[in-house]
C-alpha cells in the first residue's frame, strides 16, 4: 500500500455520467488524488470541458463520449482507455436514467430502458473491462445506486426496482470476482443537490418534507459522494467488497 492509502497514483479510472453532478465530482476528486481519469458521458463537448478543467488543475484526464445504453459505445470507451493509458484499475458506474415519474401501471413501458441503463450497462462495462481489471490483481468497481433501492417512493417505482437490482449486481460481482482481486461496492446517495434530482430539491414543499425526515437536516453535496467513492476506489478500503454504503444524511435510520 502507498503511504497515503487514499492516493490513486498511476491508476486509471473510467467514470460514466461524469459531465456534471456526482460523476464530475468523482472525476475531479480522483484526479486530485493521482488517478488518470477517463471522463465519459453522452456529449463529447461536455466531457471535454470536464477533462480540460482537470488538466488545467494539474491532473491527467481525457474525455470520451459514450451512451451507456449502446454496447458498441461502451466497447469504444474501453478501447480508447487502453490505447491512451494501457490499463484499467477503477470503474465507476454513475450514469443512470429516470425518464418517468408516476404510478407503476403508467410507467411500465419505461422499465426496459431504465433497466438497460441502470443495471445492464454497468454489467456490460464491467464485463468488457474484466480482463484488464484482472490483470491488475487489485481493482475496484463502484456502482452508484440510491436510497430508493430500499424504500418504495410513490412515483419512482421503476427507478427503485433498478437500483435494488444494481445493489444485488454489486454483491454478485464481489462474490464472483473477488478471487481476481477485484472489489465491488455500491454507494447509495440520498437527496444530493444535482441537476438529476433538481425536481425534488427545487420543490419547496417536497424539500421541507425530506429535510424533516433527515437526521442531518440538509441535502447532500456531490463532493460528499465523491469522498466516499475515493475511499472505495483506494487502498483505504482494501478489505471492503460487496458493501452497500449509505450516504443519505440518515434518512433510512
MODADA-V722477 format. One record per residue. OMEGA is omega in whole degrees, -180 to 180 (999 if undefined). Layout:
OMEGA, OMEGA
This chain:
177, -180, 174, -174, 179, -179, 180, -174, 175, -179, -178, -177, 171, -179, 179, -178, -169, -178, -180, 172, -177, -178, 178, 179, 178, 180, -180, -177, 178, -179, 179, -179, 167, -179, 168, -168, 172, -177, -177, 174, -172, -173, -177, -179, -178, -179, 177, -180, 179, 179, 180, 179, 177, 180, -180, 180, 177, 179, 179, -177, 169, 177, 179, 179, 178, 172, -173, 177, -178, -177, 180, 178, 177, 178, 177, 178, 178, -178, -179, 178, -179, 178, -177, -170, 174, -178, 173, -180, -172, 171, 173, 177, -177, -179, -179, 177, 172, -171, -176, 174, -178, -178, -177, -174, 180, -177, -175, -179, 180, -174, -177, 180, -179, 179, 178, -176, -170, -177, -176, -178, 176, 178, 180, -179, 179, 179, -180, -178, -171, 180, -177, 173, 177, -175, -179, -177, 178, -176, -177, 172, 178, 178, -180, -177, -177, 172, 179, 175, -173, -176, 178, 179, -178, -180, -177, -174, -177, 178, 180, 178, -178, -179, 174, 177, 180, 177, 179, 174, 179, 180, 179, 174, -179, -178, -173, -172, 179, -179, 178, -177, -180, 176, 178, 180, 179, 173, 180, 179, 167, 180, -179, -176, 178, 177, -178, -175, -173, -180, -180, -174, 178, 177, -172, -179, -179, 179, 180, 178, -179, -178, 179, -178, -172, -178, 179, 172, 179, 173, -176, 176, 180, -178, -180, 175, 179, 179, 177, 178, 177, 177, -176, 179, -169, 177, 179, 180, -171, 179, -180, 174, -177, -177, 174, -170, 178, 172, -167, -179, 178, -174, -180, -180, 999
